[in-house]
Amino acid sequence: MGKAICLISGGMDSAVAAAIAKHEGHEIYALSFDYHQRNRREIESAKKIAEWLGAKEHKIIDVNFRRIGGSALTDDIEVPEEAEGIP
């Protein structure tokens, strides 16, 4: 049995990729990044996914985006709905 380091965001894509690694017989080591998003649901989902997969270990790395500037993901900044130019 091999080992797999799986990046778990809390979303469907990373969960499926990790589940495939588990299905193929790999021991799962989960890694998530906490960027202090306004919605904590992503980190909570990542924890549940890692637990469901039976991850040997789940590390959550703190990468607070607020230290380097604002983001609509972390601050109360409005996201523009319409803009001109290349998206």
Chimera marker file (.cmm) of the C-alpha trace (Angstrom):
<marker_set name="trace">
<marker id="1" x="0.000" y="0.000" z="0.000" r="1" g="1" b="0" radius="0.5"/>
<marker id="2" x="1.354" y="3.404" z="-0.994" r="1" g="1" b="0" radius="0.5"/>
<marker id="3" x="0.812" y="6.770" z="0.584" r="1" g="1" b="0" radius="0.5"/>
<marker id="4" x="-1.085" y="9.672" z="-0.997" r="1" g="1" b="0" radius="0.5"/>
<marker id="5" x="-0.955" y="13.312" z="0.055" r="1" g="1" b="0" radius="0.5"/>
<marker id="6" x="-4.371" y="14.645" z="-0.909" r="1" g="1" b="0" radius="0.5"/>
<marker id="7" x="-5.215" y="18.332" z="-1.048" r="1" g="1" b="0" radius="0.5"/>
<marker id="8" x="-8.705" y="18.579" z="0.428" r="1" g="1" b="0" radius="0.5"/>
<marker id="9" x="-10.539" y="21.859" z="-0.166" r="1" g="1" b="0" radius="0.5"/>
<marker id="10" x="-13.909" y="20.754" z="1.113" r="1" g="1" b="0" radius="0.5"/>
<marker id="11" x="-15.332" y="20.616" z="-2.402" r="1" g="1" b="0" radius="0.5"/>
<marker id="12" x="-16.435" y="17.802" z="-4.661" r="1" g="1" b="0" radius="0.5"/>
<marker id="13" x="-13.369" y="17.625" z="-6.941" r="1" g="1" b="0" radius="0.5"/>
<marker id="14" x="-10.789" y="17.163" z="-4.188" r="1" g="1" b="0" radius="0.5"/>
<marker id="15" x="-13.058" y="14.722" z="-2.337" r="1" g="1" b="0" radius="0.5"/>
<marker id="16" x="-13.450" y="12.536" z="-5.442" r="1" g="1" b="0" radius="0.5"/>
<marker id="17" x="-9.707" y="12.612" z="-6.194" r="1" g="1" b="0" radius="0.5"/>
<marker id="18" x="-8.918" y="11.563" z="-2.613" r="1" g="1" b="0" radius="0.5"/>
<marker id="19" x="-11.603" y="8.846" z="-2.715" r="1" g="1" b="0" radius="0.5"/>
<marker id="20" x="-10.019" y="7.433" z="-5.882" r="1" g="1" b="0" radius="0.5"/>
<marker id="21" x="-6.625" y="7.329" z="-4.158" r="1" g="1" b="0" radius="0.5"/>
<marker id="22" x="-8.230" y="5.543" z="-1.182" r="1" g="1" b="0" radius="0.5"/>
<marker id="23" x="-10.035" y="3.109" z="-3.514" r="1" g="1" b="0" radius="0.5"/>
<marker id="24" x="-6.708" y="2.302" z="-5.186" r="1" g="1" b="0" radius="0.5"/>
<marker id="25" x="-5.359" y="1.247" z="-1.795" r="1" g="1" b="0" radius="0.5"/>
<marker id="26" x="-3.336" y="4.288" z="-0.798" r="1" g="1" b="0" radius="0.5"/>
<marker id="27" x="-3.019" y="5.470" z="2.775" r="1" g="1" b="0" radius="0.5"/>
<marker id="28" x="-4.442" y="9.013" z="2.817" r="1" g="1" b="0" radius="0.5"/>
<marker id="29" x="-2.658" y="12.016" z="4.287" r="1" g="1" b="0" radius="0.5"/>
<marker id="30" x="-4.927" y="15.048" z="3.949" r="1" g="1" b="0" radius="0.5"/>
<marker id="31" x="-3.756" y="18.640" z="3.548" r="1" g="1" b="0" radius="0.5"/>
<marker id="32" x="-5.999" y="21.725" z="3.613" r="1" g="1" b="0" radius="0.5"/>
<marker id="33" x="-5.354" y="25.465" z="3.526" r="1" g="1" b="0" radius="0.5"/>
<marker id="34" x="-7.220" y="27.823" z="5.838" r="1" g="1" b="0" radius="0.5"/>
<marker id="35" x="-7.127" y="31.263" z="4.245" r="1" g="1" b="0" radius="0.5"/>
<marker id="36" x="-9.633" y="32.633" z="6.797" r="1" g="1" b="0" radius="0.5"/>
<marker id="37" x="-12.487" y="32.695" z="4.338" r="1" g="1" b="0" radius="0.5"/>
<marker id="38" x="-15.732" y="34.312" z="5.463" r="1" g="1" b="0" radius="0.5"/>
<marker id="39" x="-17.587" y="31.053" z="5.039" r="1" g="1" b="0" radius="0.5"/>
<marker id="40" x="-16.030" y="28.481" z="7.375" r="1" g="1" b="0" radius="0.5"/>
<marker id="41" x="-18.008" y="25.698" z="5.699" r="1" g="1" b="0" radius="0.5"/>
<marker id="42" x="-15.076" y="24.784" z="3.431" r="1" g="1" b="0" radius="0.5"/>
<marker id="43" x="-12.726" y="23.937" z="6.312" r="1" g="1" b="0" radius="0.5"/>
<marker id="44" x="-15.461" y="22.079" z="8.203" r="1" g="1" b="0" radius="0.5"/>
<marker id="45" x="-16.255" y="20.073" z="5.053" r="1" g="1" b="0" radius="0.5"/>
<marker id="46" x="-12.557" y="19.298" z="4.543" r="1" g="1" b="0" radius="0.5"/>
<marker id="47" x="-12.357" y="17.947" z="8.107" r="1" g="1" b="0" radius="0.5"/>
<marker id="48" x="-15.404" y="15.728" z="7.543" r="1" g="1" b="0" radius="0.5"/>
<marker id="49" x="-14.068" y="14.446" z="4.216" r="1" g="1" b="0" radius="0.5"/>
<marker id="50" x="-10.674" y="13.607" z="5.728" r="1" g="1" b="0" radius="0.5"/>
<marker id="51" x="-12.391" y="11.775" z="8.580" r="1" g="1" b="0" radius="0.5"/>
<marker id="52" x="-14.722" y="9.917" z="6.195" r="1" g="1" b="0" radius="0.5"/>
<marker id="53" x="-11.706" y="8.811" z="4.144" r="1" g="1" b="0" radius="0.5"/>
<marker id="54" x="-9.983" y="7.549" z="7.273" r="1" g="1" b="0" radius="0.5"/>
<marker id="55" x="-7.026" y="9.856" z="6.668" r="1" g="1" b="0" radius="0.5"/>
<marker id="56" x="-3.975" y="8.871" z="8.676" r="1" g="1" b="0" radius="0.5"/>
<marker id="57" x="-3.370" y="12.569" z="9.327" r="1" g="1" b="0" radius="0.5"/>
<marker id="58" x="-5.028" y="15.865" z="8.358" r="1" g="1" b="0" radius="0.5"/>
<marker id="59" x="-2.913" y="19.018" z="8.424" r="1" g="1" b="0" radius="0.5"/>
<marker id="60" x="-4.551" y="22.419" z="8.046" r="1" g="1" b="0" radius="0.5"/>
<marker id="61" x="-2.090" y="25.117" z="6.987" r="1" g="1" b="0" radius="0.5"/>
<marker id="62" x="-2.878" y="28.704" z="8.032" r="1" g="1" b="0" radius="0.5"/>
<marker id="63" x="-2.424" y="31.105" z="5.093" r="1" g="1" b="0" radius="0.5"/>
<marker id="64" x="-4.290" y="34.200" z="6.251" r="1" g="1" b="0" radius="0.5"/>
<marker id="65" x="-4.814" y="36.320" z="3.100" r="1" g="1" b="0" radius="0.5"/>
<marker id="66" x="-5.645" y="39.330" z="5.270" r="1" g="1" b="0" radius="0.5"/>
<marker id="67" x="-1.939" y="39.712" z="5.999" r="1" g="1" b="0" radius="0.5"/>
<marker id="68" x="-1.158" y="40.451" z="2.356" r="1" g="1" b="0" radius="0.5"/>
<marker id="69" x="-4.250" y="42.367" z="1.276" r="1" g="1" b="0" radius="0.5"/>
<marker id="70" x="-7.990" y="42.235" z="0.909" r="1" g="1" b="0" radius="0.5"/>
<marker id="71" x="-9.993" y="39.609" z="-0.892" r="1" g="1" b="0" radius="0.5"/>
<marker id="72" x="-13.683" y="39.090" z="-1.520" r="1" g="1" b="0" radius="0.5"/>
<marker id="73" x="-13.145" y="35.617" z="-0.062" r="1" g="1" b="0" radius="0.5"/>
<marker id="74" x="-11.967" y="36.930" z="3.301" r="1" g="1" b="0" radius="0.5"/>
<marker id="75" x="-13.295" y="40.490" z="3.703" r="1" g="1" b="0" radius="0.5"/>
<marker id="76" x="-16.614" y="42.278" z="3.296" r="1" g="1" b="0" radius="0.5"/>
<marker id="77" x="-15.676" y="43.428" z="-0.204" r="1" g="1" b="0" radius="0.5"/>
<marker id="78" x="-18.388" y="43.452" z="-2.834" r="1" g="1" b="0" radius="0.5"/>
<marker id="79" x="-17.763" y="41.278" z="-5.849" r="1" g="1" b="0" radius="0.5"/>
<marker id="80" x="-18.451" y="43.212" z="-9.079" r="1" g="1" b="0" radius="0.5"/>
<marker id="81" x="-21.217" y="41.634" z="-11.118" r="1" g="1" b="0" radius="0.5"/>
<marker id="82" x="-20.423" y="43.332" z="-14.420" r="1" g="1" b="0" radius="0.5"/>
<marker id="83" x="-17.165" y="44.708" z="-15.748" r="1" g="1" b="0" radius="0.5"/>
<marker id="84" x="-15.635" y="45.549" z="-19.087" r="1" g="1" b="0" radius="0.5"/>
<marker id="85" x="-12.541" y="43.897" z="-20.455" r="1" g="1" b="0" radius="0.5"/>
<marker id="86" x="-11.120" y="40.452" z="-20.080" r="1" g="1" b="0" radius="0.5"/>
<marker id="87" x="-12.571" y="38.577" z="-17.086" r="1" g="1" b="0" radius="0.5"/>
<link id1="1" id2="2" r="1" g="1" b="0" radius="0.2"/>
<link id1="2" id2="3" r="1" g="1" b="0" radius="0.2"/>
<link id1="3" id2="4" r="1" g="1" b="0" radius="0.2"/>
<link id1="4" id2="5" r="1" g="1" b="0" radius="0.2"/>
<link id1="5" id2="6" r="1" g="1" b="0" radius="0.2"/>
<link id1="6" id2="7" r="1" g="1" b="0" radius="0.2"/>
<link id1="7" id2="8" r="1" g="1" b="0" radius="0.2"/>
<link id1="8" id2="9" r="1" g="1" b="0" radius="0.2"/>
<link id1="9" id2="10" r="1" g="1" b="0" radius="0.2"/>
<link id1="10" id2="11" r="1" g="1" b="0" radius="0.2"/>
<link id1="11" id2="12" r="1" g="1" b="0" radius="0.2"/>
<link id1="12" id2="13" r="1" g="1" b="0" radius="0.2"/>
<link id1="13" id2="14" r="1" g="1" b="0" radius="0.2"/>
<link id1="14" id2="15" r="1" g="1" b="0" radius="0.2"/>
<link id1="15" id2="16" r="1" g="1" b="0" radius="0.2"/>
<link id1="16" id2="17" r="1" g="1" b="0" radius="0.2"/>
<link id1="17" id2="18" r="1" g="1" b="0" radius="0.2"/>
<link id1="18" id2="19" r="1" g="1" b="0" radius="0.2"/>
<link id1="19" id2="20" r="1" g="1" b="0" radius="0.2"/>
<link id1="20" id2="21" r="1" g="1" b="0" radius="0.2"/>
<link id1="21" id2="22" r="1" g="1" b="0" radius="0.2"/>
<link id1="22" id2="23" r="1" g="1" b="0" radius="0.2"/>
<link id1="23" id2="24" r="1" g="1" b="0" radius="0.2"/>
<link id1="24" id2="25" r="1" g="1" b="0" radius="0.2"/>
<link id1="25" id2="26" r="1" g="1" b="0" radius="0.2"/>
<link id1="26" id2="27" r="1" g="1" b="0" radius="0.2"/>
<link id1="27" id2="28" r="1" g="1" b="0" radius="0.2"/>
<link id1="28" id2="29" r="1" g="1" b="0" radius="0.2"/>
<link id1="29" id2="30" r="1" g="1" b="0" radius="0.2"/>
<link id1="30" id2="31" r="1" g="1" b="0" radius="0.2"/>
<link id1="31" id2="32" r="1" g="1" b="0" radius="0.2"/>
<link id1="32" id2="33" r="1" g="1" b="0" radius="0.2"/>
<link id1="33" id2="34" r="1" g="1" b="0" radius="0.2"/>
<link id1="34" id2="35" r="1" g="1" b="0" radius="0.2"/>
<link id1="35" id2="36" r="1" g="1" b="0" radius="0.2"/>
<link id1="36" id2="37" r="1" g="1" b="0" radius="0.2"/>
<link id1="37" id2="38" r="1" g="1" b="0" radius="0.2"/>
<link id1="38" id2="39" r="1" g="1" b="0" radius="0.2"/>
<link id1="39" id2="40" r="1" g="1" b="0" radius="0.2"/>
<link id1="40" id2="41" r="1" g="1" b="0" radius="0.2"/>
<link id1="41" id2="42" r="1" g="1" b="0" radius="0.2"/>
<link id1="42" id2="43" r="1" g="1" b="0" radius="0.2"/>
<link id1="43" id2="44" r="1" g="1" b="0" radius="0.2"/>
<link id1="44" id2="45" r="1" g="1" b="0" radius="0.2"/>
<link id1="45" id2="46" r="1" g="1" b="0" radius="0.2"/>
<link id1="46" id2="47" r="1" g="1" b="0" radius="0.2"/>
<link id1="47" id2="48" r="1" g="1" b="0" radius="0.2"/>
<link id1="48" id2="49" r="1" g="1" b="0" radius="0.2"/>
<link id1="49" id2="50" r="1" g="1" b="0" radius="0.2"/>
<link id1="50" id2="51" r="1" g="1" b="0" radius="0.2"/>
<link id1="51" id2="52" r="1" g="1" b="0" radius="0.2"/>
<link id1="52" id2="53" r="1" g="1" b="0" radius="0.2"/>
<link id1="53" id2="54" r="1" g="1" b="0" radius="0.2"/>
<link id1="54" id2="55" r="1" g="1" b="0" radius="0.2"/>
<link id1="55" id2="56" r="1" g="1" b="0" radius="0.2"/>
<link id1="56" id2="57" r="1" g="1" b="0" radius="0.2"/>
<link id1="57" id2="58" r="1" g="1" b="0" radius="0.2"/>
<link id1="58" id2="59" r="1" g="1" b="0" radius="0.2"/>
<link id1="59" id2="60" r="1" g="1" b="0" radius="0.2"/>
<link id1="60" id2="61" r="1" g="1" b="0" radius="0.2"/>
<link id1="61" id2="62" r="1" g="1" b="0" radius="0.2"/>
<link id1="62" id2="63" r="1" g="1" b="0" radius="0.2"/>
<link id1="63" id2="64" r="1" g="1" b="0" radius="0.2"/>
<link id1="64" id2="65" r="1" g="1" b="0" radius="0.2"/>
<link id1="65" id2="66" r="1" g="1" b="0" radius="0.2"/>
<link id1="66" id2="67" r="1" g="1" b="0" radius="0.2"/>
<link id1="67" id2="68" r="1" g="1" b="0" radius="0.2"/>
<link id1="68" id2="69" r="1" g="1" b="0" radius="0.2"/>
<link id1="69" id2="70" r="1" g="1" b="0" radius="0.2"/>
<link id1="70" id2="71" r="1" g="1" b="0" radius="0.2"/>
<link id1="71" id2="72" r="1" g="1" b="0" radius="0.2"/>
<link id1="72" id2="73" r="1" g="1" b="0" radius="0.2"/>
<link id1="73" id2="74" r="1" g="1" b="0" radius="0.2"/>
<link id1="74" id2="75" r="1" g="1" b="0" radius="0.2"/>
<link id1="75" id2="76" r="1" g="1" b="0" radius="0.2"/>
<link id1="76" id2="77" r="1" g="1" b="0" radius="0.2"/>
<link id1="77" id2="78" r="1" g="1" b="0" radius="0.2"/>
<link id1="78" id2="79" r="1" g="1" b="0" radius="0.2"/>
<link id1="79" id2="80" r="1" g="1" b="0" radius="0.2"/>
<link id1="80" id2="81" r="1" g="1" b="0" radius="0.2"/>
<link id1="81" id2="82" r="1" g="1" b="0" radius="0.2"/>
<link id1="82" id2="83" r="1" g="1" b="0" radius="0.2"/>
<link id1="83" id2="84" r="1" g="1" b="0" radius="0.2"/>
<link id1="84" id2="85" r="1" g="1" b="0" radius="0.2"/>
<link id1="85" id2="86" r="1" g="1" b="0" radius="0.2"/>
<link id1="86" id2="87" r="1" g="1" b="0" radius="0.2"/>
</marker_set>
